Amino acid sequence: MTSTVVEVVDWSGGGAGGLDVAFDGVGGAMGRSAFDLLDRGGRLVSFGLASGSWTQVPDEVAKERGATVVRSLTRSPEQLRELTRRALAEAAAGRLRPVIGQRFPLDLAADAHAAIQSRRTLGKTLLEVG
């Protein structure tokens, strides 16, 4: 993730402004850094909290910048963990089945990543061990 942010910082001149939209799948300090790169009237689309917390942008700060913070779910990390636990329980019970589009042997993991990155895949891609 850091390299992606560095590229964005370099593109935008390294300071506030320059971006109309930033997509935030990490949250926390990384998401706040993405928000700080938004141009006036920009939009932060926060869809994940890999850092363990949502990006914190006080309403008054967003309003001053004329920016909008959009979240797909406004749930706490604890609530998301519970939803994940329930989804995994449903999968274990056979009531939730992922669409498996392709399988690759573990020694072809690089090929699997290339297929995903090129958007040549459908559903989930599995790496098979053994």
N, CA, C and O atoms as a Tinker XYZ file with bonds, in Angstrom:
   520  protein
     1  N      0.800000   -1.199000    0.000000    73     2
     2  CA     0.000000    0.000000    0.000000    64     1     3
     3  C      0.845000    1.267000    0.000000    63     2     4     5
     4  O      0.473000    2.249000   -0.642000    81     3
     5  N      1.956000    1.269000    0.693000    73     3     6
     6  CA     2.763000    2.476000    0.783000    64     5     7
     7  C      3.208000    2.951000   -0.586000    63     6     8     9
     8  O      3.171000    4.152000   -0.854000    81     7
     9  N      3.630000    2.040000   -1.469000    73     7    10
    10  CA     4.094000    2.464000   -2.786000    64     9    11
    11  C      2.989000    3.146000   -3.568000    63    10    12    13
    12  O      3.260000    4.080000   -4.323000    81    11
    13  N      1.746000    2.701000   -3.407000    73    11    14
    14  CA     0.634000    3.339000   -4.092000    64    13    15
    15  C      0.467000    4.771000   -3.612000    63    14    16    17
    16  O      0.264000    5.678000   -4.420000    81    15
    17  N      0.550000    4.978000   -2.325000    73    15    18
    18  CA     0.404000    6.326000   -1.789000    64    17    19
    19  C      1.563000    7.206000   -2.248000    63    18    20    21
    20  O      1.353000    8.370000   -2.588000    81    19
    21  N      2.774000    6.672000   -2.262000    73    19    22
    22  CA     3.922000    7.457000   -2.724000    64    21    23
    23  C      3.711000    7.912000   -4.157000    63    22    24    25
    24  O      3.998000    9.062000   -4.488000    81    23
    25  N      3.210000    7.016000   -5.020000    73    23    26
    26  CA     2.952000    7.397000   -6.401000    64    25    27
    27  C      1.927000    8.521000   -6.472000    63    26    28    29
    28  O      2.093000    9.460000   -7.251000    81    27
    29  N      0.866000    8.436000   -5.666000    73    27    30
    30  CA    -0.146000    9.484000   -5.653000    64    29    31
    31  C      0.446000   10.793000   -5.160000    63    30    32    33
    32  O      0.172000   11.848000   -5.731000    81    31
    33  N      1.255000   10.740000   -4.108000    73    31    34
    34  CA     1.873000   11.953000   -3.578000    64    33    35
    35  C      2.765000   12.584000   -4.642000    63    34    36    37
    36  O      2.731000   13.799000   -4.836000    81    35
    37  N      3.563000   11.771000   -5.331000    73    35    38
    38  CA     4.432000   12.299000   -6.379000    64    37    39
    39  C      3.620000   12.935000   -7.494000    63    38    40    41
    40  O      3.990000   13.995000   -8.000000    81    39
    41  N      2.525000   12.308000   -7.882000    73    39    42
    42  CA     1.687000   12.819000   -8.962000    64    41    43
    43  C      1.041000   14.141000   -8.594000    63    42    44    45
    44  O      0.913000   15.034000   -9.432000    81    43
    45  N      0.639000   14.261000   -7.354000    73    43    46
    46  CA    -0.106000   15.448000   -6.948000    64    45    47
    47  C      0.801000   16.580000   -6.496000    63    46    48    49
    48  O      0.315000   17.651000   -6.130000    81    47
    49  N      2.107000   16.362000   -6.515000    73    47    50
    50  CA     3.020000   17.403000   -6.085000    64    49    51
    51  C      3.367000   17.311000   -4.621000    63    50    52    53
    52  O      4.080000   18.171000   -4.104000    81    51
    53  N      2.882000   16.292000   -3.936000    73    51    54
    54  CA     3.268000   16.056000   -2.554000    64    53    55
    55  C      2.527000   16.880000   -1.526000    63    54    56    57
    56  O      2.893000   16.854000   -0.350000    81    55
    57  N      1.506000   17.605000   -1.919000    73    55    58
    58  CA     0.789000   18.406000   -0.941000    64    57    59
    59  C     -0.702000   18.283000   -1.116000    63    58    60    61
    60  O     -1.183000   17.508000   -1.943000    81    59
    61  N     -1.445000   19.063000   -0.322000    73    59    62
    62  CA    -2.900000   19.011000   -0.404000    64    61    63
    63  C     -3.349000   19.487000   -1.769000    63    62    64    65
    64  O     -2.752000   20.392000   -2.353000    81    63
    65  N     -4.373000   18.891000   -2.256000    73    63    66
    66  CA    -4.939000   19.286000   -3.525000    64    65    67
    67  C     -4.446000   18.424000   -4.670000    63    66    68    69
    68  O     -3.400000   17.781000   -4.582000    81    67
    69  N     -5.207000   18.423000   -5.729000    73    67    70
    70  CA    -4.792000   17.702000   -6.908000    64    69    71
    71  C     -5.677000   16.526000   -7.247000    63    70    72    73
    72  O     -5.816000   16.195000   -8.425000    81    71
    73  N     -6.282000   15.881000   -6.265000    73    71    74
    74  CA    -7.103000   14.703000   -6.534000    64    73    75
    75  C     -8.580000   15.030000   -6.375000    63    74    76    77
    76  O     -8.987000   15.711000   -5.434000    81    75
    77  N     -9.368000   14.529000   -7.312000    73    75    78
    78  CA   -10.820000   14.676000   -7.202000    64    77    79
    79  C    -11.416000   13.580000   -6.336000    63    78    80    81
    80  O    -12.366000   13.816000   -5.589000    81    79
    81  N    -10.848000   12.358000   -6.437000    73    79    82
    82  CA   -11.362000   11.209000   -5.703000    64    81    83
    83  C    -10.192000   10.383000   -5.196000    63    82    84    85
    84  O     -9.208000   10.183000   -5.908000    81    83
    85  N    -10.303000    9.906000   -3.964000    73    83    86
    86  CA    -9.332000    8.962000   -3.408000    64    85    87
    87  C    -10.111000    7.765000   -2.884000    63    86    88    89
    88  O    -11.106000    7.927000   -2.177000    81    87
    89  N     -9.656000    6.557000   -3.232000    73    87    90
    90  CA   -10.282000    5.325000   -2.758000    64    89    91
    91  C     -9.460000    4.783000   -1.607000    63    90    92    93
    92  O     -8.260000    4.553000   -1.751000    81    91
    93  N    -10.095000    4.580000   -0.473000    73    91    94
    94  CA    -9.405000    4.204000    0.760000    64    93    95
    95  C     -9.862000    2.842000    1.250000    63    94    96    97
    96  O    -10.968000    2.701000    1.772000    81    95
    97  N     -9.010000    1.839000    1.082000    73    95    98
    98  CA    -9.313000    0.509000    1.578000    64    97    99
    99  C     -8.548000    0.175000    2.840000    63    98   100   101
   100  O     -8.654000   -0.942000    3.348000    81    99
   101  N     -7.772000    1.130000    3.363000    73    99   102
   102  CA    -6.908000    0.880000    4.515000    64   101   103
   103  C     -7.426000    1.556000    5.774000    63   102   104   105
   104  O     -7.411000    0.953000    6.847000    81   103
   105  N     -7.880000    2.788000    5.663000    73   103   106
   106  CA    -8.339000    3.528000    6.832000    64   105   107
   107  C     -7.197000    4.086000    7.646000    63   106   108   109
   108  O     -6.055000    4.135000    7.187000    81   107
   109  N     -7.514000    4.511000    8.871000    73   107   110
   110  CA    -6.496000    5.025000    9.778000    64   109   111
   111  C     -5.701000    6.173000    9.188000    63   110   112   113
   112  O     -6.232000    6.991000    8.437000    81   111
   113  N     -4.409000    6.227000    9.539000    73   111   114
   114  CA    -3.520000    7.311000    9.107000    64   113   115
   115  C     -3.347000    7.313000    7.592000    63   114   116   117
   116  O     -3.235000    8.378000    6.985000    81   115
   117  N     -3.326000    6.133000    6.975000    73   115   118
   118  CA    -3.161000    6.048000    5.529000    64   117   119
   119  C     -4.349000    6.687000    4.822000    63   118   120   121
   120  O     -4.167000    7.425000    3.853000    81   119
   121  N     -5.552000    6.415000    5.290000    73   119   122
   122  CA    -6.741000    7.029000    4.708000    64   121   123
   123  C     -6.757000    8.533000    4.911000    63   122   124   125
   124  O     -7.177000    9.283000    4.030000    81   123
   125  N     -6.297000    8.967000    6.076000    73   123   126
   126  CA    -6.246000   10.416000    6.333000    64   125   127
   127  C     -5.263000   11.083000    5.390000    63   126   128   129
   128  O     -5.506000   12.199000    4.929000    81   127
   129  N     -4.147000   10.408000    5.095000    73   127   130
   130  CA    -3.179000   10.943000    4.127000    64   129   131
   131  C     -3.835000   11.081000    2.757000    63   130   132   133
   132  O     -3.594000   12.059000    2.048000    81   131
   133  N     -4.658000   10.111000    2.383000    73   131   134
   134  CA    -5.369000   10.181000    1.106000    64   133   135
   135  C     -6.344000   11.362000    1.108000    63   134   136   137
   136  O     -6.444000   12.089000    0.120000    81   135
   137  N     -7.055000   11.549000    2.214000    73   135   138
   138  CA    -7.975000   12.694000    2.320000    64   137   139
   139  C     -7.224000   14.005000    2.140000    63   138   140   141
   140  O     -7.709000   14.915000    1.467000    81   139
   141  N     -6.040000   14.106000    2.741000    73   139   142
   142  CA    -5.263000   15.339000    2.672000    64   141   143
   143  C     -4.805000   15.669000    1.256000    63   142   144   145
   144  O     -4.423000   16.807000    0.983000    81   143
   145  N     -4.838000   14.696000    0.356000    73   143   146
   146  CA    -4.446000   14.920000   -1.033000    64   145   147
   147  C     -5.603000   15.395000   -1.907000    63   146   148   149
   148  O     -5.402000   15.724000   -3.076000    81   147
   149  N     -6.817000   15.431000   -1.346000    73   147   150
   150  CA    -7.977000   15.831000   -2.130000    64   149   151
   151  C     -7.964000   17.315000   -2.441000    63   150   152   153
   152  O     -7.570000   18.143000   -1.620000    81   151
   153  N     -8.404000   17.625000   -3.639000    73   151   154
   154  CA    -8.616000   19.007000   -4.042000    64   153   155
   155  C     -9.909000   19.496000   -3.400000    63   154   156   157
   156  O    -10.705000   18.685000   -2.926000    81   155
   157  N    -10.128000   20.790000   -3.377000    73   155   158
   158  CA   -11.375000   21.330000   -2.844000    64   157   159
   159  C    -12.547000   20.698000   -3.586000    63   158   160   161
   160  O    -12.556000   20.646000   -4.816000    81   159
   161  N    -13.535000   20.219000   -2.833000    73   159   162
   162  CA   -14.697000   19.570000   -3.430000    64   161   163
   163  C    -14.470000   18.105000   -3.741000    63   162   164   165
   164  O    -15.327000   17.462000   -4.347000    81   163
   165  N    -13.320000   17.563000   -3.333000    73   163   166
   166  CA   -13.005000   16.161000   -3.611000    64   165   167
   167  C    -13.827000   15.193000   -2.782000    63   166   168   169
   168  O    -14.600000   15.588000   -1.909000    81   167
   169  N    -13.641000   13.929000   -3.077000    73   167   170
   170  CA   -14.418000   12.885000   -2.414000    64   169   171
   171  C    -13.489000   11.753000   -1.991000    63   170   172   173
   172  O    -12.702000   11.256000   -2.796000    81   171
   173  N    -13.581000   11.346000   -0.724000    73   171   174
   174  CA   -12.867000   10.184000   -0.210000    64   173   175
   175  C    -13.874000    9.043000   -0.115000    63   174   176   177
   176  O    -14.864000    9.145000    0.610000    81   175
   177  N    -13.624000    7.956000   -0.847000    73   175   178
   178  CA   -14.490000    6.787000   -0.807000    64   177   179
   179  C    -13.789000    5.757000    0.067000    63   178   180   181
   180  O    -12.830000    5.113000   -0.359000    81   179
   181  N    -14.274000    5.613000    1.277000    73   179   182
   182  CA   -13.661000    4.732000    2.266000    64   181   183
   183  C    -14.435000    3.428000    2.310000    63   182   184   185
   184  O    -15.597000    3.401000    2.717000    81   183
   185  N    -13.782000    2.327000    1.883000    73   183   186
   186  CA   -14.485000    1.048000    1.783000    64   185   187
   187  C    -13.840000   -0.058000    2.603000    63   186   188   189
   188  O    -14.298000   -1.200000    2.559000    81   187
   189  N    -12.793000    0.253000    3.345000    73   187   190
   190  CA   -12.155000   -0.786000    4.133000    64   189   191
   191  C    -11.397000   -0.205000    5.307000    63   190   192   193
   192  O    -11.154000    1.000000    5.381000    81   191
   193  N    -11.033000   -1.075000    6.212000    73   191   194
   194  CA   -10.286000   -0.630000    7.384000    64   193   195
   195  C     -9.215000   -1.644000    7.738000    63   194   196   197
   196  O     -9.160000   -2.153000    8.858000    81   195
   197  N     -8.353000   -1.930000    6.748000    73   195   198
   198  CA    -7.273000   -2.892000    6.963000    64   197   199
   199  C     -6.368000   -2.479000    8.118000    63   198   200   201
   200  O     -5.717000   -3.326000    8.730000    81   199
   201  N     -6.323000   -1.191000    8.417000    73   199   202
   202  CA    -5.515000   -0.696000    9.534000    64   201   203
   203  C     -6.161000   -0.988000   10.879000    63   202   204   205
   204  O     -5.509000   -0.895000   11.919000    81   203
   205  N     -7.447000   -1.341000   10.859000    73   203   206
   206  CA    -8.170000   -1.609000   12.099000    64   205   207
   207  C     -9.138000   -0.514000   12.490000    63   206   208   209
   208  O     -9.900000   -0.664000   13.446000    81   207
   209  N     -9.114000    0.600000   11.749000    73   207   210
   210  CA   -10.053000    1.682000   12.056000    64   209   211
   211  C    -10.399000    2.436000   10.780000    63   210   212   213
   212  O     -9.622000    2.472000    9.826000    81   211
   213  N    -11.583000    3.036000   10.787000    73   211   214
   214  CA   -11.972000    3.886000    9.666000    64   213   215
   215  C    -11.107000    5.133000    9.656000    63   214   216   217
   216  O    -10.536000    5.511000   10.678000    81   215
   217  N    -11.016000    5.758000    8.515000    73   215   218
   218  CA   -10.340000    7.051000    8.404000    64   217   219
   219  C    -11.143000    8.075000    9.189000    63   218   220   221
   220  O    -12.350000    8.219000    8.993000    81   219
   221  N    -10.462000    8.782000   10.074000    73   219   222
   222  CA   -11.132000    9.784000   10.889000    64   221   223
   223  C    -10.987000   11.161000   10.244000    63   222   224   225
   224  O     -9.892000   11.721000   10.199000    81   223
   225  N    -12.089000   11.696000    9.752000    73   223   226
   226  CA   -12.133000   13.046000    9.203000    64   225   227
   227  C    -13.328000   13.726000    9.853000    63   226   228   229
   228  O    -14.474000   13.418000    9.526000    81   227
   229  N    -13.065000   14.653000   10.777000    73   227   230
   230  CA   -14.185000   15.353000   11.415000    64   229   231
   231  C    -15.055000   16.066000   10.379000    63   230   232   233
   232  O    -14.542000   16.586000    9.388000    81   231
   233  N    -16.350000   16.089000   10.606000    73   231   234
   234  CA   -17.279000   16.718000    9.674000    64   233   235
   235  C    -16.882000   18.158000    9.360000    63   234   236   237
   236  O    -16.975000   18.597000    8.214000    81   235
   237  N    -16.436000   18.897000   10.391000    73   235   238
   238  CA   -16.088000   20.304000   10.160000    64   237   239
   239  C    -14.855000   20.446000    9.253000    63   238   240   241
   240  O    -14.756000   21.408000    8.492000    81   239
   241  N    -13.923000   19.498000    9.332000    73   239   242
   242  CA   -12.734000   19.528000    8.466000    64   241   243
   243  C    -13.151000   19.249000    7.022000    63   242   244   245
   244  O    -12.706000   19.934000    6.101000    81   243
   245  N    -14.005000   18.243000    6.826000    73   243   246
   246  CA   -14.490000   17.938000    5.481000    64   245   247
   247  C    -15.268000   19.126000    4.916000    63   246   248   249
   248  O    -15.127000   19.461000    3.740000    81   247
   249  N    -16.079000   19.752000    5.745000    73   247   250
   250  CA   -16.881000   20.892000    5.293000    64   249   251
   251  C    -15.988000   22.062000    4.890000    63   250   252   253
   252  O    -16.239000   22.709000    3.873000    81   251
   253  N    -14.943000   22.341000    5.683000    73   251   254
   254  CA   -14.000000   23.418000    5.345000    64   253   255
   255  C    -13.368000   23.196000    3.978000    63   254   256   257
   256  O    -13.175000   24.147000    3.221000    81   255
   257  N    -13.045000   21.947000    3.658000    73   255   258
   258  CA   -12.418000   21.602000    2.377000    64   257   259
   259  C    -13.448000   21.427000    1.270000    63   258   260   261
   260  O    -13.082000   21.251000    0.108000    81   259
   261  N    -14.737000   21.474000    1.618000    73   259   262
   262  CA   -15.764000   21.219000    0.627000    64   261   263
   263  C    -15.712000   19.781000    0.148000    63   262   264   265
   264  O    -16.150000   19.477000   -0.961000    81   263
   265  N    -15.180000   18.897000    0.976000    73   263   266
   266  CA   -14.978000   17.492000    0.612000    64   265   267
   267  C    -16.091000   16.622000    1.180000    63   266   268   269
   268  O    -16.789000   17.003000    2.120000    81   267
   269  N    -16.234000   15.458000    0.591000    73   267   270
   270  CA   -17.222000   14.484000    1.028000    64   269   271
   271  C    -16.509000   13.188000    1.379000    63   270   272   273
   272  O    -15.643000   12.734000    0.631000    81   271
   273  N    -16.862000   12.591000    2.509000    73   271   274
   274  CA   -16.339000   11.290000    2.894000    64   273   275
   275  C    -17.492000   10.301000    2.776000    63   274   276   277
   276  O    -18.529000   10.459000    3.421000    81   275
   277  N    -17.298000    9.277000    1.940000    73   275   278
   278  CA   -18.333000    8.279000    1.681000    64   277   279
   279  C    -17.839000    6.943000    2.211000    63   278   280   281
   280  O    -16.724000    6.524000    1.900000    81   279
   281  N    -18.654000    6.279000    3.002000    73   279   282
   282  CA   -18.318000    4.950000    3.510000    64   281   283
   283  C    -19.361000    3.966000    3.031000    63   282   284   285
   284  O    -20.557000    4.256000    3.032000    81   283
   285  N    -18.888000    2.780000    2.616000    73   283   286
   286  CA   -19.837000    1.760000    2.187000    64   285   287
   287  C    -20.593000    1.203000    3.390000    63   286   288   289
   288  O    -21.775000    0.877000    3.283000    81   287
   289  N    -19.931000    1.095000    4.515000    73   287   290
   290  CA   -20.563000    0.636000    5.752000    64   289   291
   291  C    -20.081000    1.528000    6.883000    63   290   292   293
   292  O    -18.883000    1.786000    7.002000    81   291
   293  N    -20.972000    1.988000    7.687000    73   291   294
   294  CA   -20.557000    2.781000    8.837000    64   293   295
   295  C    -20.644000    1.907000   10.072000    63   294   296   297
   296  O    -21.452000    2.143000   10.970000    81   295
   297  N    -19.805000    0.907000   10.097000    73   295   298
   298  CA   -19.784000   -0.037000   11.210000    64   297   299
   299  C    -18.413000    0.013000   11.869000    63   298   300   301
   300  O    -17.416000    0.368000   11.240000    81   299
   301  N    -18.384000   -0.347000   13.131000    73   299   302
   302  CA   -17.125000   -0.388000   13.864000    64   301   303
   303  C    -16.340000   -1.635000   13.461000    63   302   304   305
   304  O    -16.911000   -2.565000   12.892000    81   303
   305  N    -15.040000   -1.664000   13.749000    73   303   306
   306  CA   -14.264000   -2.881000   13.478000    64   305   307
   307  C    -14.862000   -4.108000   14.179000    63   306   308   309
   308  O    -14.835000   -5.208000   13.628000    81   307
   309  N    -15.396000   -3.926000   15.378000    73   307   310
   310  CA   -15.999000   -5.047000   16.102000    64   309   311
   311  C    -17.230000   -5.572000   15.368000    63   310   312   313
   312  O    -17.420000   -6.782000   15.251000    81   311
   313  N    -18.063000   -4.660000   14.877000    73   311   314
   314  CA   -19.255000   -5.077000   14.137000    64   313   315
   315  C    -18.869000   -5.799000   12.848000    63   314   316   317
   316  O    -19.503000   -6.787000   12.477000    81   315
   317  N    -17.827000   -5.309000   12.159000    73   315   318
   318  CA   -17.379000   -5.965000   10.938000    64   317   319
   319  C    -16.813000   -7.348000   11.229000    63   318   320   321
   320  O    -17.022000   -8.278000   10.451000    81   319
   321  N    -16.089000   -7.495000   12.356000    73   319   322
   322  CA   -15.590000   -8.817000   12.736000    64   321   323
   323  C    -16.747000   -9.774000   12.990000    63   322   324   325
   324  O    -16.682000  -10.938000   12.594000    81   323
   325  N    -17.801000   -9.301000   13.641000    73   323   326
   326  CA   -18.968000  -10.150000   13.905000    64   325   327
   327  C    -19.659000  -10.544000   12.601000    63   326   328   329
   328  O    -20.061000  -11.697000   12.440000    81   327
   329  N    -19.801000   -9.602000   11.669000    73   327   330
   330  CA   -20.388000   -9.937000   10.380000    64   329   331
   331  C    -19.526000  -10.962000    9.639000    63   330   332   333
   332  O    -20.053000  -11.869000    8.995000    81   331
   333  N    -18.216000  -10.820000    9.729000    73   331   334
   334  CA   -17.303000  -11.784000    9.100000    64   333   335
   335  C    -17.453000  -13.156000    9.749000    63   334   336   337
   336  O    -17.500000  -14.172000    9.056000    81   335
   337  N    -17.528000  -13.185000   11.081000    73   335   338
   338  CA   -17.699000  -14.452000   11.801000    64   337   339
   339  C    -18.984000  -15.141000   11.353000    63   338   340   341
   340  O    -18.993000  -16.348000   11.111000    81   339
   341  N    -20.070000  -14.375000   11.243000    73   339   342
   342  CA   -21.345000  -14.948000   10.824000    64   341   343
   343  C    -21.290000  -15.462000    9.391000    63   342   344   345
   344  O    -21.837000  -16.522000    9.086000    81   343
   345  N    -20.627000  -14.707000    8.505000    73   343   346
   346  CA   -20.508000  -15.144000    7.108000    64   345   347
   347  C    -19.693000  -16.431000    7.015000    63   346   348   349
   348  O    -20.044000  -17.334000    6.255000    81   347
   349  N    -18.613000  -16.518000    7.780000    73   347   350
   350  CA   -17.799000  -17.742000    7.770000    64   349   351
   351  C    -18.581000  -18.929000    8.329000    63   350   352   353
   352  O    -18.434000  -20.050000    7.843000    81   351
   353  N    -19.406000  -18.692000    9.341000    73   351   354
   354  CA   -20.239000  -19.769000    9.893000    64   353   355
   355  C    -21.245000  -20.248000    8.850000    63   354   356   357
   356  O    -21.491000  -21.449000    8.731000    81   355
   357  N    -21.826000  -19.319000    8.096000    73   355   358
   358  CA   -22.759000  -19.693000    7.032000    64   357   359
   359  C    -22.042000  -20.501000    5.952000    63   358   360   361
   360  O    -22.591000  -21.473000    5.433000    81   359
   361  N    -20.822000  -20.101000    5.617000    73   359   362
   362  CA   -20.039000  -20.842000    4.619000    64   361   363
   363  C    -19.718000  -22.242000    5.134000    63   362   364   365
   364  O    -19.824000  -23.216000    4.388000    81   363
   365  N    -19.330000  -22.349000    6.398000    73   363   366
   366  CA   -19.007000  -23.657000    6.988000    64   365   367
   367  C    -20.228000  -24.563000    7.005000    63   366   368   369
   368  O    -20.095000  -25.780000    6.879000    81   367
   369  N    -21.408000  -23.990000    7.159000    73   367   370
   370  CA   -22.644000  -24.773000    7.180000    64   369   371
   371  C    -23.137000  -25.102000    5.767000    63   370   372   373
   372  O    -24.136000  -25.802000    5.601000    81   371
   373  N    -22.429000  -24.595000    4.751000    73   371   374
   374  CA   -22.807000  -24.888000    3.372000    64   373   375
   375  C    -23.900000  -24.004000    2.816000    63   374   376   377
   376  O    -24.424000  -24.281000    1.737000    81   375
   377  N    -24.259000  -22.941000    3.528000    73   375   378
   378  CA   -25.330000  -22.059000    3.068000    64   377   379
   379  C    -24.818000  -20.842000    2.303000    63   378   380   381
   380  O    -25.608000  -20.060000    1.774000    81   379
   381  N    -23.525000  -20.687000    2.245000    73   379   382
   382  CA   -22.913000  -19.568000    1.530000    64   381   383
   383  C    -21.770000  -20.155000    0.713000    63   382   384   385
   384  O    -20.802000  -20.670000    1.273000    81   383
   385  N    -21.877000  -20.080000   -0.576000    73   383   386
   386  CA   -20.875000  -20.700000   -1.447000    64   385   387
   387  C    -20.276000  -19.660000   -2.389000    63   386   388   389
   388  O    -21.003000  -19.013000   -3.142000    81   387
   389  N    -18.955000  -19.498000   -2.349000    73   387   390
   390  CA   -18.324000  -18.560000   -3.281000    64   389   391
   391  C    -18.320000  -19.128000   -4.698000    63   390   392   393
   392  O    -18.362000  -20.344000   -4.889000    81   391
   393  N    -18.270000  -18.246000   -5.676000    73   391   394
   394  CA   -18.126000  -18.660000   -7.062000    64   393   395
   395  C    -16.630000  -18.803000   -7.328000    63   394   396   397
   396  O    -15.893000  -17.817000   -7.324000    81   395
   397  N    -16.189000  -20.042000   -7.561000    73   395   398
   398  CA   -14.775000  -20.290000   -7.834000    64   397   399
   399  C    -14.618000  -20.354000   -9.350000    63   398   400   401
   400  O    -15.105000  -21.271000  -10.012000    81   399
   401  N    -13.930000  -19.362000   -9.867000    73   399   402
   402  CA   -13.798000  -19.250000  -11.315000    64   401   403
   403  C    -12.609000  -19.992000  -11.884000    63   402   404   405
   404  O    -12.674000  -20.479000  -13.013000    81   403
   405  N    -11.527000  -20.091000  -11.134000    73   403   406
   406  CA   -10.325000  -20.735000  -11.626000    64   405   407
   407  C     -9.454000  -21.177000  -10.470000    63   406   408   409
   408  O     -9.540000  -20.652000   -9.361000    81   407
   409  N     -8.614000  -22.156000  -10.758000    73   407   410
   410  CA    -7.692000  -22.713000   -9.771000    64   409   411
   411  C     -6.301000  -22.745000  -10.383000    63   410   412   413
   412  O     -6.130000  -23.023000  -11.570000    81   411
   413  N     -5.319000  -22.457000   -9.554000    73   411   414
   414  CA    -3.924000  -22.512000   -9.978000    64   413   415
   415  C     -3.142000  -23.319000   -8.947000    63   414   416   417
   416  O     -3.397000  -23.197000   -7.749000    81   415
   417  N     -2.190000  -24.144000   -9.398000    73   415   418
   418  CA    -1.306000  -24.784000   -8.420000    64   417   419
   419  C     -0.440000  -23.714000   -7.766000    63   418   420   421
   420  O     -0.142000  -22.688000   -8.377000    81   419
   421  N     -0.041000  -23.958000   -6.530000    73   419   422
   422  CA     0.719000  -22.968000   -5.768000    64   421   423
   423  C      1.957000  -22.495000   -6.514000    63   422   424   425
   424  O      2.309000  -21.319000   -6.426000    81   423
   425  N      2.632000  -23.388000   -7.253000    73   423   426
   426  CA     3.845000  -22.973000   -7.949000    64   425   427
   427  C      3.562000  -22.027000   -9.121000    63   426   428   429
   428  O      4.496000  -21.489000   -9.717000    81   427
   429  N      2.286000  -21.820000   -9.457000    73   427   430
   430  CA     1.912000  -20.848000  -10.489000    64   429   431
   431  C      1.187000  -19.639000   -9.886000    63   430   432   433
   432  O      0.361000  -19.006000  -10.544000    81   431
   433  N      1.508000  -19.335000   -8.634000    73   431   434
   434  CA     0.865000  -18.201000   -7.948000    64   433   435
   435  C      1.066000  -16.896000   -8.710000    63   434   436   437
   436  O      0.163000  -16.061000   -8.758000    81   435
   437  N      2.241000  -16.715000   -9.305000    73   435   438
   438  CA     2.483000  -15.479000  -10.073000    64   437   439
   439  C      1.521000  -15.383000  -11.256000    63   438   440   441
   440  O      1.041000  -14.298000  -11.584000    81   439
   441  N      1.241000  -16.524000  -11.896000    73   439   442
   442  CA     0.281000  -16.531000  -13.003000    64   441   443
   443  C     -1.126000  -16.183000  -12.507000    63   442   444   445
   444  O     -1.872000  -15.475000  -13.184000    81   443
   445  N     -1.478000  -16.685000  -11.330000    73   443   446
   446  CA    -2.791000  -16.375000  -10.752000    64   445   447
   447  C     -2.911000  -14.875000  -10.487000    63   446   448   449
   448  O     -3.935000  -14.268000  -10.798000    81   447
   449  N     -1.875000  -14.286000   -9.917000    73   447   450
   450  CA    -1.895000  -12.845000   -9.653000    64   449   451
   451  C     -1.981000  -12.057000  -10.952000    63   450   452   453
   452  O     -2.708000  -11.066000  -11.031000    81   451
   453  N     -1.247000  -12.490000  -11.967000    73   451   454
   454  CA    -1.293000  -11.804000  -13.264000    64   453   455
   455  C     -2.694000  -11.882000  -13.866000    63   454   456   457
   456  O     -3.178000  -10.901000  -14.431000    81   455
   457  N     -3.347000  -13.032000  -13.753000    73   455   458
   458  CA    -4.706000  -13.185000  -14.284000    64   457   459
   459  C     -5.681000  -12.261000  -13.558000    63   458   460   461
   460  O     -6.528000  -11.631000  -14.191000    81   459
   461  N     -5.564000  -12.178000  -12.241000    73   459   462
   462  CA    -6.441000  -11.295000  -11.470000    64   461   463
   463  C     -6.191000   -9.841000  -11.864000    63   462   464   465
   464  O     -7.129000   -9.083000  -12.110000    81   463
   465  N     -4.919000   -9.465000  -11.920000    73   463   466
   466  CA    -4.569000   -8.079000  -12.230000    64   465   467
   467  C     -5.035000   -7.679000  -13.629000    63   466   468   469
   468  O     -5.430000   -6.533000  -13.844000    81   467
   469  N     -4.995000   -8.606000  -14.575000    73   467   470
   470  CA    -5.413000   -8.295000  -15.943000    64   469   471
   471  C     -6.933000   -8.363000  -16.110000    63   470   472   473
   472  O     -7.462000   -8.083000  -17.185000    81   471
   473  N     -7.622000   -8.736000  -15.037000    73   471   474
   474  CA    -9.086000   -8.841000  -15.039000    64   473   475
   475  C     -9.589000   -9.925000  -15.994000    63   474   476   477
   476  O    -10.657000   -9.791000  -16.591000    81   475
   477  N     -8.805000  -11.004000  -16.133000    73   475   478
   478  CA    -9.201000  -12.142000  -16.960000    64   477   479
   479  C     -9.908000  -13.210000  -16.133000    63   478   480   481
   480  O    -10.135000  -14.312000  -16.632000    81   479
   481  N    -10.257000  -12.919000  -14.902000    73   479   482
   482  CA   -10.837000  -13.928000  -14.016000    64   481   483
   483  C    -12.302000  -13.630000  -13.733000    63   482   484   485
   484  O    -12.758000  -12.491000  -13.832000    81   483
   485  N    -13.017000  -14.676000  -13.384000    73   483   486
   486  CA   -14.395000  -14.557000  -12.913000    64   485   487
   487  C    -14.463000  -15.213000  -11.548000    63   486   488   489
   488  O    -13.823000  -16.241000  -11.327000    81   487
   489  N    -15.213000  -14.649000  -10.644000    73   487   490
   490  CA   -15.341000  -15.242000   -9.315000    64   489   491
   491  C    -14.024000  -15.229000   -8.567000    63   490   492   493
   492  O    -13.169000  -14.375000   -8.802000    81   491
   493  N    -13.870000  -16.182000   -7.666000    73   491   494
   494  CA   -12.681000  -16.268000   -6.831000    64   493   495
   495  C    -11.613000  -17.122000   -7.517000    63   494   496   497
   496  O    -11.913000  -18.078000   -8.232000    81   495
   497  N    -10.379000  -16.750000   -7.276000    73   495   498
   498  CA    -9.229000  -17.502000   -7.781000    64   497   499
   499  C     -8.611000  -18.249000   -6.620000    63   498   500   501
   500  O     -8.281000  -17.647000   -5.598000    81   499
   501  N     -8.448000  -19.560000   -6.765000    73   499   502
   502  CA    -7.881000  -20.371000   -5.697000    64   501   503
   503  C     -6.477000  -20.831000   -6.046000    63   502   504   505
   504  O     -6.181000  -21.179000   -7.190000    81   503
   505  N     -5.618000  -20.825000   -5.031000    73   503   506
   506  CA    -4.300000  -21.449000   -5.134000    64   505   507
   507  C     -4.401000  -22.799000   -4.445000    63   506   508   509
   508  O     -4.809000  -22.877000   -3.286000    81   507
   509  N     -4.038000  -23.849000   -5.139000    73   507   510
   510  CA    -4.134000  -25.204000   -4.585000    64   509   511
   511  C     -2.759000  -25.665000   -4.099000    63   510   512   513
   512  O     -1.766000  -25.585000   -4.822000    81   511
   513  N     -2.731000  -26.136000   -2.893000    73   511   514
   514  CA    -1.492000  -26.646000   -2.290000    64   513   515
   515  C     -1.487000  -28.160000   -2.438000    63   514   516   517
   516  O     -2.445000  -28.839000   -2.069000    81   515
   517  N     -0.384000  -28.679000   -2.989000    73   515   518
   518  CA    -0.219000  -30.129000   -3.079000    64   517   519
   519  C     -0.794000  -30.792000   -4.249000    63   518   520
   520  O     -0.689000  -32.011000   -4.383000    81   519
